[in-house]
Amino acid sequence: MGEDAVPAARGRGRDAVPAPRGRGQDTVPAAGAPGAARGEHTHGERPGPRSGSVVQRSSVRGQVLDALRAALVAGDLKPGEVYSAPVLGERFGVSATPVREAMQQLTLEGAVEVVPNRGFRVVERDARELAELAEVRALIEVPVMLRLARTVPAERWAELRPLAEVTTRAAASGCRATYAESDRAFHRAMLSLSGNDQLVRITEDLHRRAQWPLVGGSVRHPGADLLADAAEHVALVEALVAGELDAVQSLVREHFAGEG
């Protein structure tokens, strides 16, 4: 991962990730210092990922978590490589603590694993795992979507047009992290019409996992595939608005078939 992957987030605004403020509790401990990330080694480690922009959130941990998730999707955090909290903290302009907390959340999500006295290793995933995630998502989402297609009025589906258009613009930008976020937002909005919060939460987690890179750094939806995927969103909304159930069924099944 190169030097320009993630710029240090050093905004001075109220919601920006704060820059280090000296040797207090909010600073990044130097390698080998008493507060240095429980013995995580930083010598010779390649720099952490650079984020395209600072996410404005009230929580520093939340900003770092969002940036790390984006770096995972973009392939800036490489499968199989180990990253220490102090080095990533230096990149984000924060102490190691919020980075370590964010990494612990990613551990719970299955994106990384703890390497004692070193940091966190990005989990290596293969095409089989991706296919399994796509199968599980299809088993859950396809029946729900087909049921909603028969019960939700056209005007509610029409409200999703702007989200479908956002995925098209995100696809045209070529930024995988931007597209991944808009893709999840579109699917989340559709499934929210079910009124089942647990369904939305579970499918959101599965969707996020399906967007992580495979072994070798390859990612889902490279290049033109982004545009094709976004076009399916637009076509699906139009079929739902028109009440064309046969077209909806075909589009939904094809969309998930392309996920594997």
N, C-alpha and C positions, 0 to 999 in steps of 0.2 A: 504494500500500500504506500503510495508516494507521499511526498511532503505536502502536496496541495490537496489532500483529501478532505480535511475538516479545519476551517480557520478557528482560532481561539475566539470564543464568544466573550468579548470584553466590553459589552455595552454598559453604559452608566445609567440607563433608564431603570425605573422602579421594577420592571418585570424582567429585565435582561439578566443573563447569567453574570454575576459580578466578577470583576477581575480580582486577582490576589491582592490582599491588603497587608502585606508584611508578614510577620512571623506568628500571627495569632492563630486561632483555631480555624479560621477560614482560608488559610494559605495551604499550598501544596507542600507536604513534607519533602525535604530533600532525600534522595536515595541514601539509605544508611542512617538517616536521622532517627531519633527515638520514635517519631510519629509516622514513620514511613510504611504505610500499608502492610503491616504485619509481615515484614520480611520479603515483600514482593521485589524481585530483582528488576532493575531497569537498565542496567549497563548493556549497551549494544542492541537494545530493543528498537525495532523500527517505530517511527512516530505513529501516533494514533490517527484515526480518520479525521478529515476536515468536513464540516457540515456546510451546506450551501448557504444557510442563513440561520439567524438566531430565532428560535421559536419563543414568542413572547408568552410566558406563563408565569403564574405567581410563585411556583415552586421551582427552585433550582434543580432539584432532583427530577421534576417532571420535564424540564427543558433538556436535561442530559439524557433522560430515558428516550425522549422523542428523537433526539439527535442520533443516539446509538441505534435505535430501531431503523431510522432512515439509512444509516451507514450499513446496516446489515442487508437491507433490501438492495441498496446500490452496489453491494459487493465490496465496499471499502473495508469492511471487517471480514477478513478472509477465513473460510472454514479451515479448522485445524491449527490456526495460529493462536498464540497466547498474548493477551494484552493486560498490562498492569494498570491498576487504578491511578497511581501517581502520574504515569506518563500520559494517560488519557486526560487526567485532570489538568495537566499543564496545557494541553491542546485546547481545552474548553475554557481555561482561565479560572478554574475553580479548584477547590481542595479535592483530595482523593475521596473524601467521605461521600458526597452525592454521587460520584461515579460508581463507587463500590455499592451503594444502595441500589442504583439503577441496574447494575450488573446482577445483583441478587434477584431483582425482579425478572430479568431476562433468564436467569437460571431456573426460576419457577416456570417460566414459559417454555423452557426447553431449548432456548437459542444458544446458551453458553453453559459451560460447566466449570466448576471451581478446580483450579490446579493449586494445591497447597504451596504456600511460600512463593508463588510466582504470579498468580492473577487469575485470569479467566480465559478458557479456550473456547473459540467458536465451534459449535458442534458441526461435525461433518455429516452431511445428509446425501442420500443418493436418489436416483430417479424412482426407485421402488417406493421410498417413503413419500415422495411427492404424489405418486399415483394413488397411494393409500389415502392420503389426505383428500385428494380430489374425489375418491370414491365415497368417503365418509360425508364430505360436504354434499355430494349429489344425493346421497340417501336421505339426508335431512332436508336440504333446500328445495329439491325438485318437487316433491309432493306438496310442500307448503306453498310454493309458487303457483302450482297448478290449482290448488284450492283457492288461493287468493284471487287468481285470474277469474274465477267464477263468481266471487262474492264481493269484491271491491269495486265500487262505481268508477266509471271512466274518468270523472273529474279528479279523483284522488291519484290515479295513475298519471294524469296530465301534469300534476304537481312535481313529478319526478323528472320531467324533461330537462330542467336546468342542471340537475346532477348528472344526467347522462351527457349533456353538452360539456360539462366540466371534465369528464373523463376523456372526451374527444380532444379538448385543448391540452390536457395533461399528456395524452399520448403523443400529440404533435410536438410537444416540447422535448420529447425523448428522455426526460428524466424519470428513471424507474421509481425512485422514492416518491416523487410527486404523483405519478400514476397510481402507485400502490395505495396511497392514501385516498385518492379520489375513487378508486375501484371499491375499496372497503366501504366508503361513505355511501356509494350508490347501492351496494348490496344490503347494507345496514338499513337504509331508508326503506327499501322494498320489504324486507322482512319485518320491520317495525310495524307495518300495517297489520301484522298478525296479532299484535297486542301482547305477544309472549316475550317478556324481557329475558327469560332464561334462554330461549331459542336464539335471540339476538346475541346474547353474550357468548354462548358456546360457538355459534357460527363465526362470530368475529375473531375468536381465538384461533379457530381452524383456518380461517382465511389468512390471518397474519402469518401463521406458520407456513402456509403454502407459498408465501411470497419470499421466503428466505432463499439465499443462494445454495446451489448444490456443491458437491465436492469439485474442486477445480475452479470455483468462483463463478460458474455459469449460473444465470438467473432466468426466472420465468419471464416470458413476454419480451424478448429482445427486439429492438428495432420495429419493423413493420408489424410484428405480432401485437404490439400495443395498439396500433390503429385498428386492426381487425377486431380485437377484443372490445375496444370502445364502440366500434360500429355495431356490434351485437347488442350493446346496451341501448343504443338509440333505437334500433329495430325492435327490440323487445318492448320498450315503452310504447312505441307507435302501435304495435300489435295489441298490447293491453288496452290502450285507449280505444282502439277500434273494435275491441271485443272479439278478435280473431283467435279463438281458442286453439285451433289446430296449429296456427303459426306460432302461438306462444309456446305450446308444447314442444314443437320442433326446435325453436330457438333456445329454450331453456336447456334441453337435453344436449344440443350441440355446444352450447356455451360451457357446460361442465365437462363434456367429452374433451374439449380443447384444453382443459385445466391439467389433464394428466400427462 
